[in-house]
């Protein structure tokens, strides 16, 4: 899950596994696998960084669970 910001300043959390594409039009638009389009304040690069950071955290925790189980 990644935290994103709508253009009105409100925040929400999105399951990053549901992201199909991200484009800049010039606003950043996240399209989900069910076709929903979300306009957000973050740049494409910021969204990619958030997804990479989240997935890295998941892999790290999973790896530690395997090592210490």
PDB file of N, H, CA, C and O in Angstrom:
ATOM      1  N   UNK A   1       0.851  -1.175   0.000  1.00  0.00           N
ATOM      2  CA  UNK A   1       0.000   0.000   0.000  1.00  0.00           C
ATOM      3  C   UNK A   1       0.894   1.235   0.000  1.00  0.00           C
ATOM      4  O   UNK A   1       1.885   1.306   0.727  1.00  0.00           O
ATOM      5  N   UNK A   2       0.519   2.209  -0.836  1.00  0.00           N
ATOM      6  H   UNK A   2      -0.286   2.151  -1.426  1.00  0.00           H
ATOM      7  CA  UNK A   2       1.265   3.466  -0.865  1.00  0.00           C
ATOM      8  C   UNK A   2       0.309   4.625  -0.605  1.00  0.00           C
ATOM      9  O   UNK A   2      -0.860   4.586  -0.988  1.00  0.00           O
ATOM     10  N   UNK A   3       0.828   5.647   0.050  1.00  0.00           N
ATOM     11  H   UNK A   3       1.777   5.679   0.361  1.00  0.00           H
ATOM     12  CA  UNK A   3       0.031   6.824   0.383  1.00  0.00           C
ATOM     13  C   UNK A   3       0.194   7.858  -0.731  1.00  0.00           C
ATOM     14  O   UNK A   3       1.311   8.226  -1.093  1.00  0.00           O
ATOM     15  N   UNK A   4      -0.941   8.322  -1.269  1.00  0.00           N
ATOM     16  H   UNK A   4      -1.848   8.023  -0.974  1.00  0.00           H
ATOM     17  CA  UNK A   4      -0.943   9.315  -2.337  1.00  0.00           C
ATOM     18  C   UNK A   4      -1.807  10.505  -1.935  1.00  0.00           C
ATOM     19  O   UNK A   4      -2.596  10.430  -0.994  1.00  0.00           O
ATOM     20  N   UNK A   5      -1.641  11.608  -2.671  1.00  0.00           N
ATOM     21  H   UNK A   5      -0.999  11.669  -3.436  1.00  0.00           H
ATOM     22  CA  UNK A   5      -2.351  12.847  -2.361  1.00  0.00           C
ATOM     23  C   UNK A   5      -3.181  13.295  -3.556  1.00  0.00           C
ATOM     24  O   UNK A   5      -2.669  13.431  -4.667  1.00  0.00           O
ATOM     25  N   UNK A   6      -4.471  13.524  -3.312  1.00  0.00           N
ATOM     26  H   UNK A   6      -4.887  13.414  -2.409  1.00  0.00           H
ATOM     27  CA  UNK A   6      -5.327  14.084  -4.360  1.00  0.00           C
ATOM     28  C   UNK A   6      -4.949  15.551  -4.559  1.00  0.00           C
ATOM     29  O   UNK A   6      -4.267  16.132  -3.715  1.00  0.00           O
ATOM     30  N   UNK A   7      -5.379  16.145  -5.649  1.00  0.00           N
ATOM     31  H   UNK A   7      -5.933  15.672  -6.334  1.00  0.00           H
ATOM     32  CA  UNK A   7      -5.051  17.544  -5.925  1.00  0.00           C
ATOM     33  C   UNK A   7      -5.652  18.493  -4.904  1.00  0.00           C
ATOM     34  O   UNK A   7      -5.155  19.607  -4.733  1.00  0.00           O
ATOM     35  N   UNK A   8      -6.724  18.072  -4.214  1.00  0.00           N
ATOM     36  H   UNK A   8      -7.127  17.167  -4.353  1.00  0.00           H
ATOM     37  CA  UNK A   8      -7.336  18.929  -3.190  1.00  0.00           C
ATOM     38  C   UNK A   8      -6.616  18.818  -1.846  1.00  0.00           C
ATOM     39  O   UNK A   8      -7.018  19.454  -0.872  1.00  0.00           O
ATOM     40  N   UNK A   9      -5.549  18.008  -1.792  1.00  0.00           N
ATOM     41  H   UNK A   9      -5.222  17.492  -2.584  1.00  0.00           H
ATOM     42  CA  UNK A   9      -4.755  17.880  -0.574  1.00  0.00           C
ATOM     43  C   UNK A   9      -5.111  16.703   0.306  1.00  0.00           C
ATOM     44  O   UNK A   9      -4.366  16.385   1.232  1.00  0.00           O
ATOM     45  N   UNK A  10      -6.232  16.046   0.043  1.00  0.00           N
ATOM     46  H   UNK A  10      -6.837  16.305  -0.709  1.00  0.00           H
ATOM     47  CA  UNK A  10      -6.594  14.883   0.860  1.00  0.00           C
ATOM     48  C   UNK A  10      -5.729  13.689   0.452  1.00  0.00           C
ATOM     49  O   UNK A  10      -5.321  13.559  -0.702  1.00  0.00           O
ATOM     50  N   UNK A  11      -5.465  12.835   1.420  1.00  0.00           N
ATOM     51  H   UNK A  11      -5.796  12.940   2.357  1.00  0.00           H
ATOM     52  CA  UNK A  11      -4.615  11.674   1.149  1.00  0.00           C
ATOM     53  C   UNK A  11      -5.438  10.389   1.164  1.00  0.00           C
ATOM     54  O   UNK A  11      -6.507  10.322   1.772  1.00  0.00           O
ATOM     55  N   UNK A  12      -4.921   9.387   0.489  1.00  0.00           N
ATOM     56  H   UNK A  12      -4.053   9.442  -0.005  1.00  0.00           H
ATOM     57  CA  UNK A  12      -5.540   8.066   0.479  1.00  0.00           C
ATOM     58  C   UNK A  12      -4.443   7.034   0.283  1.00  0.00           C
ATOM     59  O   UNK A  12      -3.325   7.364  -0.112  1.00  0.00           O
ATOM     60  N   UNK A  13      -4.773   5.793   0.560  1.00  0.00           N
ATOM     61  H   UNK A  13      -5.682   5.525   0.880  1.00  0.00           H
ATOM     62  CA  UNK A  13      -3.813   4.703   0.420  1.00  0.00           C
ATOM     63  C   UNK A  13      -4.284   3.798  -0.711  1.00  0.00           C
ATOM     64  O   UNK A  13      -5.455   3.426  -0.780  1.00  0.00           O
ATOM     65  N   UNK A  14      -3.361   3.453  -1.588  1.00  0.00           N
ATOM     66  H   UNK A  14      -2.409   3.756  -1.532  1.00  0.00           H
ATOM     67  CA  UNK A  14      -3.675   2.632  -2.754  1.00  0.00           C
ATOM     68  C   UNK A  14      -2.857   1.344  -2.716  1.00  0.00           C
ATOM     69  O   UNK A  14      -1.654   1.366  -2.456  1.00  0.00           O
ATOM     70  N   UNK A  15      -3.514   0.242  -2.974  1.00  0.00           N
ATOM     71  H   UNK A  15      -4.492   0.224  -3.185  1.00  0.00           H
ATOM     72  CA  UNK A  15      -2.812  -1.031  -3.114  1.00  0.00           C
ATOM     73  C   UNK A  15      -2.013  -0.951  -4.411  1.00  0.00           C
ATOM     74  O   UNK A  15      -2.595  -0.925  -5.495  1.00  0.00           O
ATOM     75  N   UNK A  16      -0.697  -0.913  -4.310  1.00  0.00           N
ATOM     76  H   UNK A  16      -0.224  -0.934  -3.429  1.00  0.00           H
ATOM     77  CA  UNK A  16       0.124  -0.707  -5.508  1.00  0.00           C
ATOM     78  C   UNK A  16       0.054  -1.883  -6.480  1.00  0.00           C
ATOM     79  O   UNK A  16       0.461  -1.748  -7.635  1.00  0.00           O
ATOM     80  N   UNK A  17      -0.450  -3.024  -6.038  1.00  0.00           N
ATOM     81  H   UNK A  17      -0.781  -3.133  -5.100  1.00  0.00           H
ATOM     82  CA  UNK A  17      -0.641  -4.155  -6.950  1.00  0.00           C
ATOM     83  C   UNK A  17      -1.763  -3.871  -7.949  1.00  0.00           C
ATOM     84  O   UNK A  17      -1.883  -4.567  -8.958  1.00  0.00           O
ATOM     85  N   UNK A  18      -2.582  -2.859  -7.677  1.00  0.00           N
ATOM     86  H   UNK A  18      -2.486  -2.295  -6.858  1.00  0.00           H
ATOM     87  CA  UNK A  18      -3.692  -2.510  -8.569  1.00  0.00           C
ATOM     88  C   UNK A  18      -3.315  -1.460  -9.608  1.00  0.00           C
ATOM     89  O   UNK A  18      -4.144  -1.098 -10.443  1.00  0.00           O
ATOM     90  N   UNK A  19      -2.083  -0.967  -9.572  1.00  0.00           N
ATOM     91  H   UNK A  19      -1.410  -1.262  -8.894  1.00  0.00           H
ATOM     92  CA  UNK A  19      -1.667   0.055 -10.538  1.00  0.00           C
ATOM     93  C   UNK A  19      -1.379  -0.603 -11.879  1.00  0.00           C
ATOM     94  O   UNK A  19      -0.547  -1.503 -11.990  1.00  0.00           O
ATOM     95  N   UNK A  20      -2.096  -0.127 -12.898  1.00  0.00           N
ATOM     96  H   UNK A  20      -2.773   0.604 -12.808  1.00  0.00           H
ATOM     97  CA  UNK A  20      -1.850  -0.618 -14.256  1.00  0.00           C
ATOM     98  C   UNK A  20      -0.881   0.303 -14.984  1.00  0.00           C
ATOM     99  O   UNK A  20       0.044  -0.158 -15.653  1.00  0.00           O
ATOM    100  N   UNK A  21      -1.103   1.628 -14.846  1.00  0.00           N
ATOM    101  H   UNK A  21      -1.855   2.002 -14.302  1.00  0.00           H
ATOM    102  CA  UNK A  21      -0.207   2.587 -15.492  1.00  0.00           C
ATOM    103  C   UNK A  21      -0.250   3.919 -14.755  1.00  0.00           C
ATOM    104  O   UNK A  21      -1.182   4.214 -14.007  1.00  0.00           O
ATOM    105  N   UNK A  22       0.803   4.720 -14.997  1.00  0.00           N
ATOM    106  H   UNK A  22       1.560   4.481 -15.605  1.00  0.00           H
ATOM    107  CA  UNK A  22       0.888   6.071 -14.444  1.00  0.00           C
ATOM    108  C   UNK A  22       1.354   6.964 -15.580  1.00  0.00           C
ATOM    109  O   UNK A  22       2.328   6.655 -16.267  1.00  0.00           O
ATOM    110  N   UNK A  23       0.646   8.084 -15.776  1.00  0.00           N
ATOM    111  H   UNK A  23      -0.145   8.335 -15.219  1.00  0.00           H
ATOM    112  CA  UNK A  23       1.027   9.007 -16.846  1.00  0.00           C
ATOM    113  C   UNK A  23       0.933  10.443 -16.368  1.00  0.00           C
ATOM    114  O   UNK A  23       0.237  10.757 -15.403  1.00  0.00           O
ATOM    115  N   UNK A  24       1.655  11.308 -17.072  1.00  0.00           N
ATOM    116  H   UNK A  24       2.221  11.053 -17.856  1.00  0.00           H
ATOM    117  CA  UNK A  24       1.648  12.732 -16.754  1.00  0.00           C
ATOM    118  C   UNK A  24       0.964  13.463 -17.899  1.00  0.00           C
ATOM    119  O   UNK A  24       1.401  13.363 -19.045  1.00  0.00           O
ATOM    120  N   UNK A  25      -0.123  14.210 -17.594  1.00  0.00           N
ATOM    121  H   UNK A  25      -0.478  14.291 -16.663  1.00  0.00           H
ATOM    122  CA  UNK A  25      -0.951  14.765 -18.674  1.00  0.00           C
ATOM    123  C   UNK A  25      -1.330  16.241 -18.549  1.00  0.00           C
ATOM    124  O   UNK A  25      -2.369  16.493 -19.159  1.00  0.00           O
ATOM    125  N   UNK A  26      -0.813  17.214 -17.970  1.00  0.00           N
ATOM    126  H   UNK A  26       0.031  17.009 -17.474  1.00  0.00           H
ATOM    127  CA  UNK A  26       0.403  17.269 -17.152  1.00  0.00           C
ATOM    128  C   UNK A  26       0.184  16.792 -15.720  1.00  0.00           C
ATOM    129  O   UNK A  26       1.156  16.492 -15.027  1.00  0.00           O
ATOM    130  N   UNK A  27      -1.082  16.712 -15.250  1.00  0.00           N
ATOM    131  H   UNK A  27      -1.871  16.956 -15.813  1.00  0.00           H
ATOM    132  CA  UNK A  27      -1.301  16.137 -13.919  1.00  0.00           C
ATOM    133  C   UNK A  27      -0.969  14.651 -13.977  1.00  0.00           C
ATOM    134  O   UNK A  27      -1.063  14.028 -15.035  1.00  0.00           O
ATOM    135  N   UNK A  28      -0.587  14.096 -12.853  1.00  0.00           N
ATOM    136  H   UNK A  28      -0.511  14.602 -11.994  1.00  0.00           H
ATOM    137  CA  UNK A  28      -0.274  12.673 -12.801  1.00  0.00           C
ATOM    138  C   UNK A  28      -1.566  11.883 -12.639  1.00  0.00           C
ATOM    139  O   UNK A  28      -2.348  12.124 -11.720  1.00  0.00           O
ATOM    140  N   UNK A  29      -1.773  10.934 -13.550  1.00  0.00           N
ATOM    141  H   UNK A  29      -1.137  10.739 -14.297  1.00  0.00           H
ATOM    142  CA  UNK A  29      -2.974  10.101 -13.533  1.00  0.00           C
ATOM    143  C   UNK A  29      -2.556   8.646 -13.335  1.00  0.00           C
ATOM    144  O   UNK A  29      -1.782   8.091 -14.115  1.00  0.00           O
ATOM    145  N   UNK A  30      -3.090   8.044 -12.271  1.00  0.00           N
ATOM    146  H   UNK A  30      -3.719   8.495 -11.638  1.00  0.00           H
ATOM    147  CA  UNK A  30      -2.853   6.629 -11.988  1.00  0.00           C
ATOM    148  C   UNK A  30      -4.083   5.870 -12.479  1.00  0.00           C
ATOM    149  O   UNK A  30      -5.206   6.165 -12.070  1.00  0.00           O
ATOM    150  N   UNK A  31      -3.866   4.896 -13.353  1.00  0.00           N
ATOM    151  H   UNK A  31      -2.953   4.656 -13.685  1.00  0.00           H
ATOM    152  CA  UNK A  31      -4.958   4.049 -13.826  1.00  0.00           C
ATOM    153  C   UNK A  31      -4.826   2.698 -13.143  1.00  0.00           C
ATOM    154  O   UNK A  31      -3.757   2.088 -13.148  1.00  0.00           O
ATOM    155  N   UNK A  32      -5.931   2.235 -12.552  1.00  0.00           N
ATOM    156  H   UNK A  32      -6.799   2.730 -12.548  1.00  0.00           H
ATOM    157  CA  UNK A  32      -5.912   0.954 -11.846  1.00  0.00           C
ATOM    158  C   UNK A  32      -6.340  -0.174 -12.783  1.00  0.00           C
ATOM    159  O   UNK A  32      -6.833   0.069 -13.884  1.00  0.00           O
ATOM    160  N   UNK A  33      -6.147  -1.387 -12.335  1.00  0.00           N
ATOM    161  H   UNK A  33      -5.747  -1.584 -11.440  1.00  0.00           H
ATOM    162  CA  UNK A  33      -6.472  -2.551 -13.160  1.00  0.00           C
ATOM    163  C   UNK A  33      -7.960  -2.670 -13.462  1.00  0.00           C
ATOM    164  O   UNK A  33      -8.348  -3.360 -14.404  1.00  0.00           O
ATOM    165  N   UNK A  34      -8.799  -2.000 -12.667  1.00  0.00           N
ATOM    166  H   UNK A  34      -8.483  -1.439 -11.902  1.00  0.00           H
ATOM    167  CA  UNK A  34     -10.242  -2.024 -12.948  1.00  0.00           C
ATOM    168  C   UNK A  34     -10.683  -0.808 -13.762  1.00  0.00           C
ATOM    169  O   UNK A  34     -11.879  -0.578 -13.937  1.00  0.00           O
ATOM    170  N   UNK A  35      -9.710  -0.022 -14.263  1.00  0.00           N
ATOM    171  H   UNK A  35      -8.738  -0.209 -14.121  1.00  0.00           H
ATOM    172  CA  UNK A  35     -10.010   1.101 -15.141  1.00  0.00           C
ATOM    173  C   UNK A  35     -10.236   2.432 -14.449  1.00  0.00           C
ATOM    174  O   UNK A  35     -10.440   3.444 -15.119  1.00  0.00           O
ATOM    175  N   UNK A  36     -10.204   2.455 -13.135  1.00  0.00           N
ATOM    176  H   UNK A  36     -10.039   1.632 -12.590  1.00  0.00           H
ATOM    177  CA  UNK A  36     -10.408   3.703 -12.399  1.00  0.00           C
ATOM    178  C   UNK A  36      -9.195   4.608 -12.590  1.00  0.00           C
ATOM    179  O   UNK A  36      -8.051   4.157 -12.529  1.00  0.00           O
ATOM    180  N   UNK A  37      -9.462   5.893 -12.822  1.00  0.00           N
ATOM    181  H   UNK A  37     -10.391   6.260 -12.872  1.00  0.00           H
ATOM    182  CA  UNK A  37      -8.384   6.866 -13.006  1.00  0.00           C
ATOM    183  C   UNK A  37      -8.343   7.784 -11.794  1.00  0.00           C
ATOM    184  O   UNK A  37      -9.360   8.356 -11.402  1.00  0.00           O
ATOM    185  N   UNK A  38      -7.161   7.922 -11.205  1.00  0.00           N
ATOM    186  H   UNK A  38      -6.335   7.457 -11.524  1.00  0.00           H
ATOM    187  CA  UNK A  38      -6.966   8.739 -10.017  1.00  0.00           C
ATOM    188  C   UNK A  38      -5.954   9.832 -10.335  1.00  0.00           C
ATOM    189  O   UNK A  38      -4.828   9.538 -10.735  1.00  0.00           O
ATOM    190  N   UNK A  39      -6.347  11.093 -10.160  1.00  0.00           N
ATOM    191  H   UNK A  39      -7.261  11.333  -9.835  1.00  0.00           H
ATOM    192  CA  UNK A  39      -5.440  12.216 -10.397  1.00  0.00           C
ATOM    193  C   UNK A  39      -4.779  12.548  -9.066  1.00  0.00           C
ATOM    194  O   UNK A  39      -5.458  12.790  -8.069  1.00  0.00           O
ATOM    195  N   UNK A  40      -3.451  12.558  -9.059  1.00  0.00           N
ATOM    196  H   UNK A  40      -2.900  12.362  -9.870  1.00  0.00           H
ATOM    197  CA  UNK A  40      -2.709  12.748  -7.814  1.00  0.00           C
ATOM    198  C   UNK A  40      -1.663  13.851  -7.953  1.00  0.00           C
ATOM    199  O   UNK A  40      -1.286  14.239  -9.059  1.00  0.00           O
ATOM    200  N   UNK A  41      -1.204  14.345  -6.800  1.00  0.00           N
ATOM    201  H   UNK A  41      -1.510  14.029  -5.902  1.00  0.00           H
ATOM    202  CA  UNK A  41      -0.219  15.428  -6.771  1.00  0.00           C
ATOM    203  C   UNK A  41       1.205  14.924  -6.998  1.00  0.00           C
ATOM    204  O   UNK A  41       2.058  15.678  -7.468  1.00  0.00           O
ATOM    205  N   UNK A  42       1.470  13.664  -6.672  1.00  0.00           N
ATOM    206  H   UNK A  42       0.777  13.052  -6.291  1.00  0.00           H
ATOM    207  CA  UNK A  42       2.822  13.124  -6.808  1.00  0.00           C
ATOM    208  C   UNK A  42       3.218  13.008  -8.284  1.00  0.00           C
ATOM    209  O   UNK A  42       2.368  12.857  -9.162  1.00  0.00           O
ATOM    210  N   UNK A  43       4.525  13.082  -8.532  1.00  0.00           N
ATOM    211  H   UNK A  43       5.216  13.204  -7.819  1.00  0.00           H
ATOM    212  CA  UNK A  43       5.041  12.876  -9.888  1.00  0.00           C
ATOM    213  C   UNK A  43       5.145  11.374 -10.161  1.00  0.00           C
ATOM    214  O   UNK A  43       5.046  10.555  -9.247  1.00  0.00           O
ATOM    215  N   UNK A  44       5.344  11.036 -11.415  1.00  0.00           N
ATOM    216  H   UNK A  44       5.425  11.701 -12.157  1.00  0.00           H
ATOM    217  CA  UNK A  44       5.547   9.630 -11.779  1.00  0.00           C
ATOM    218  C   UNK A  44       6.729   9.061 -10.997  1.00  0.00           C
ATOM    219  O   UNK A  44       6.652   7.956 -10.459  1.00  0.00           O
ATOM    220  N   UNK A  45       7.815   9.819 -10.939  1.00  0.00           N
ATOM    221  H   UNK A  45       7.878  10.716 -11.376  1.00  0.00           H
ATOM    222  CA  UNK A  45       9.020   9.359 -10.254  1.00  0.00           C
ATOM    223  C   UNK A  45       8.754   9.098  -8.768  1.00  0.00           C
ATOM    224  O   UNK A  45       9.243   8.115  -8.212  1.00  0.00           O
ATOM    225  N   UNK A  46       7.985   9.973  -8.133  1.00  0.00           N
ATOM    226  H   UNK A  46       7.588  10.772  -8.585  1.00  0.00           H
ATOM    227  CA  UNK A  46       7.662   9.789  -6.716  1.00  0.00           C
ATOM    228  C   UNK A  46       6.825   8.528  -6.504  1.00  0.00           C
ATOM    229  O   UNK A  46       7.030   7.798  -5.534  1.00  0.00           O
ATOM    230  N   UNK A  47       5.894   8.277  -7.403  1.00  0.00           N
ATOM    231  H   UNK A  47       5.727   8.870  -8.191  1.00  0.00           H
ATOM    232  CA  UNK A  47       5.059   7.074  -7.288  1.00  0.00           C
ATOM    233  C   UNK A  47       5.910   5.823  -7.471  1.00  0.00           C
ATOM    234  O   UNK A  47       5.778   4.862  -6.714  1.00  0.00           O
ATOM    235  N   UNK A  48       6.776   5.834  -8.469  1.00  0.00           N
ATOM    236  H   UNK A  48       6.883   6.615  -9.085  1.00  0.00           H
ATOM    237  CA  UNK A  48       7.663   4.686  -8.690  1.00  0.00           C
ATOM    238  C   UNK A  48       8.522   4.451  -7.448  1.00  0.00           C
ATOM    239  O   UNK A  48       8.676   3.312  -7.009  1.00  0.00           O
ATOM    240  N   UNK A  49       9.079   5.517  -6.882  1.00  0.00           N
ATOM    241  H   UNK A  49       8.954   6.443  -7.239  1.00  0.00           H
ATOM    242  CA  UNK A  49       9.896   5.392  -5.666  1.00  0.00           C
ATOM    243  C   UNK A  49       9.095   4.785  -4.519  1.00  0.00           C
ATOM    244  O   UNK A  49       9.600   3.929  -3.793  1.00  0.00           O
ATOM    245  N   UNK A  50       7.848   5.224  -4.351  1.00  0.00           N
ATOM    246  H   UNK A  50       7.437   5.920  -4.941  1.00  0.00           H
ATOM    247  CA  UNK A  50       6.994   4.701  -3.276  1.00  0.00           C
ATOM    248  C   UNK A  50       6.726   3.207  -3.473  1.00  0.00           C
ATOM    249  O   UNK A  50       6.755   2.434  -2.514  1.00  0.00           O
ATOM    250  N   UNK A  51       6.468   2.808  -4.714  1.00  0.00           N
ATOM    251  H   UNK A  51       6.444   3.435  -5.492  1.00  0.00           H
ATOM    252  CA  UNK A  51       6.195   1.394  -5.003  1.00  0.00           C
ATOM    253  C   UNK A  51       7.447   0.554  -4.747  1.00  0.00           C
ATOM    254  O   UNK A  51       7.369  -0.508  -4.130  1.00  0.00           O
ATOM    255  N   UNK A  52       8.594   1.028  -5.218  1.00  0.00           N
ATOM    256  H   UNK A  52       8.658   1.891  -5.719  1.00  0.00           H
ATOM    257  CA  UNK A  52       9.852   0.297  -5.019  1.00  0.00           C
ATOM    258  C   UNK A  52      10.160   0.177  -3.529  1.00  0.00           C
ATOM    259  O   UNK A  52      10.562  -0.886  -3.057  1.00  0.00           O
ATOM    260  N   UNK A  53       9.972   1.264  -2.797  1.00  0.00           N
ATOM    261  H   UNK A  53       9.645   2.128  -3.180  1.00  0.00           H
ATOM    262  CA  UNK A  53      10.217   1.256  -1.354  1.00  0.00           C
ATOM    263  C   UNK A  53       9.280   0.264  -0.648  1.00  0.00           C
ATOM    264  O   UNK A  53       9.714  -0.501   0.213  1.00  0.00           O
ATOM    265  N   UNK A  54       8.012   0.283  -1.015  1.00  0.00           N
ATOM    266  H   UNK A  54       7.660   0.904  -1.715  1.00  0.00           H
ATOM    267  CA  UNK A  54       7.030  -0.628  -0.414  1.00  0.00           C
ATOM    268  C   UNK A  54       7.390  -2.087  -0.705  1.00  0.00           C
ATOM    269  O   UNK A  54       7.410  -2.923   0.198  1.00  0.00           O
ATOM    270  N   UNK A  55       7.672  -2.380  -1.973  1.00  0.00           N
ATOM    271  H   UNK A  55       7.655  -1.701  -2.707  1.00  0.00           H
ATOM    272  CA  UNK A  55       7.975  -3.765  -2.348  1.00  0.00           C
ATOM    273  C   UNK A  55       9.278  -4.227  -1.709  1.00  0.00           C
ATOM    274  O   UNK A  55       9.411  -5.394  -1.339  1.00  0.00           O
ATOM    275  N   UNK A  56      10.244  -3.312  -1.577  1.00  0.00           N
ATOM    276  H   UNK A  56      10.136  -2.365  -1.878  1.00  0.00           H
ATOM    277  CA  UNK A  56      11.496  -3.649  -0.898  1.00  0.00           C
ATOM    278  C   UNK A  56      11.251  -4.006   0.556  1.00  0.00           C
ATOM    279  O   UNK A  56      11.865  -4.928   1.092  1.00  0.00           O
ATOM    280  N   UNK A  57      10.347  -3.266   1.191  1.00  0.00           N
ATOM    281  H   UNK A  57       9.848  -2.517   0.756  1.00  0.00           H
ATOM    282  CA  UNK A  57       9.999  -3.533   2.590  1.00  0.00           C
ATOM    283  C   UNK A  57       9.367  -4.924   2.720  1.00  0.00           C
ATOM    284  O   UNK A  57       9.673  -5.672   3.649  1.00  0.00           O
ATOM    285  N   UNK A  58       8.490  -5.255   1.783  1.00  0.00           N
ATOM    286  H   UNK A  58       8.241  -4.648   1.029  1.00  0.00           H
ATOM    287  CA  UNK A  58       7.823  -6.563   1.797  1.00  0.00           C
ATOM    288  C   UNK A  58       8.857  -7.683   1.635  1.00  0.00           C
ATOM    289  O   UNK A  58       8.825  -8.673   2.367  1.00  0.00           O
ATOM    290  N   UNK A  59       9.767  -7.521   0.679  1.00  0.00           N
ATOM    291  H   UNK A  59       9.792  -6.717   0.084  1.00  0.00           H
ATOM    292  CA  UNK A  59      10.787  -8.549   0.449  1.00  0.00           C
ATOM    293  C   UNK A  59      11.701  -8.693   1.654  1.00  0.00           C
ATOM    294  O   UNK A  59      12.080  -9.807   2.014  1.00  0.00           O
ATOM    295  N   UNK A  60      12.060  -7.578   2.282  1.00  0.00           N
ATOM    296  H   UNK A  60      11.753  -6.672   1.989  1.00  0.00           H
ATOM    297  CA  UNK A  60      12.941  -7.606   3.446  1.00  0.00           C
ATOM    298  C   UNK A  60      12.276  -8.348   4.599  1.00  0.00           C
ATOM    299  O   UNK A  60      12.901  -9.196   5.236  1.00  0.00           O
ATOM    300  N   UNK A  61      11.021  -8.034   4.865  1.00  0.00           N
ATOM    301  H   UNK A  61      10.514  -7.345   4.348  1.00  0.00           H
ATOM    302  CA  UNK A  61      10.290  -8.695   5.952  1.00  0.00           C
ATOM    303  C   UNK A  61      10.136 -10.181   5.647  1.00  0.00           C
ATOM    304  O   UNK A  61      10.322 -11.017   6.532  1.00  0.00           O
ATOM    305  N   UNK A  62       9.799 -10.515   4.407  1.00  0.00           N
ATOM    306  H   UNK A  62       9.648  -9.836   3.689  1.00  0.00           H
ATOM    307  CA  UNK A  62       9.628 -11.920   4.025  1.00  0.00           C
ATOM    308  C   UNK A  62      10.932 -12.688   4.183  1.00  0.00           C
ATOM    309  O   UNK A  62      10.939 -13.824   4.657  1.00  0.00           O
ATOM    310  N   UNK A  63      12.026 -12.069   3.786  1.00  0.00           N
ATOM    311  H   UNK A  63      12.021 -11.147   3.400  1.00  0.00           H
ATOM    312  CA  UNK A  63      13.341 -12.708   3.889  1.00  0.00           C
ATOM    313  C   UNK A  63      13.689 -12.961   5.355  1.00  0.00           C
ATOM    314  O   UNK A  63      14.162 -14.042   5.706  1.00  0.00           O
ATOM    315  N   UNK A  64      13.454 -11.965   6.206  1.00  0.00           N
ATOM    316  H   UNK A  64      13.069 -11.087   5.921  1.00  0.00           H
ATOM    317  CA  UNK A  64      13.732 -12.118   7.635  1.00  0.00           C
ATOM    318  C   UNK A  64      12.882 -13.221   8.251  1.00  0.00           C
ATOM    319  O   UNK A  64      13.361 -13.967   9.105  1.00  0.00           O
ATOM    320  N   UNK A  65      11.641 -13.332   7.832  1.00  0.00           N
ATOM    321  H   UNK A  65      11.251 -12.726   7.138  1.00  0.00           H
ATOM    322  CA  UNK A  65      10.775 -14.388   8.361  1.00  0.00           C
ATOM    323  C   UNK A  65      11.311 -15.764   7.981  1.00  0.00           C
ATOM    324  O   UNK A  65      11.239 -16.701   8.776  1.00  0.00           O
ATOM    325  N   UNK A  66      11.848 -15.889   6.769  1.00  0.00           N
ATOM    326  H   UNK A  66      11.906 -15.128   6.123  1.00  0.00           H
ATOM    327  CA  UNK A  66      12.415 -17.166   6.343  1.00  0.00           C
ATOM    328  C   UNK A  66      13.674 -17.494   7.138  1.00  0.00           C
ATOM    329  O   UNK A  66      13.890 -18.642   7.526  1.00  0.00           O
ATOM    330  N   UNK A  67      14.497 -16.488   7.376  1.00  0.00           N
ATOM    331  H   UNK A  67      14.322 -15.555   7.061  1.00  0.00           H
ATOM    332  CA  UNK A  67      15.760 -16.699   8.085  1.00  0.00           C
ATOM    333  C   UNK A  67      15.517 -17.064   9.545  1.00  0.00           C
ATOM    334  O   UNK A  67      16.171 -17.956  10.085  1.00  0.00           O
ATOM    335  N   UNK A  68      14.575 -16.370  10.182  1.00  0.00           N
ATOM    336  H   UNK A  68      14.044 -15.645   9.744  1.00  0.00           H
ATOM    337  CA  UNK A  68      14.363 -16.556  11.617  1.00  0.00           C
ATOM    338  C   UNK A  68      13.257 -17.555  11.960  1.00  0.00           C
ATOM    339  O   UNK A  68      12.929 -17.737  13.132  1.00  0.00           O
ATOM    340  N   UNK A  69      12.688 -18.194  10.954  1.00  0.00           N
ATOM    341  H   UNK A  69      12.955 -18.046  10.002  1.00  0.00           H
ATOM    342  CA  UNK A  69      11.619 -19.176  11.229  1.00  0.00           C
ATOM    343  C   UNK A  69      12.193 -20.522  11.581  1.00  0.00           C
ATOM    344  O   UNK A  69      11.443 -21.464  11.841  1.00  0.00           O
TER     345      UNK A  69
END
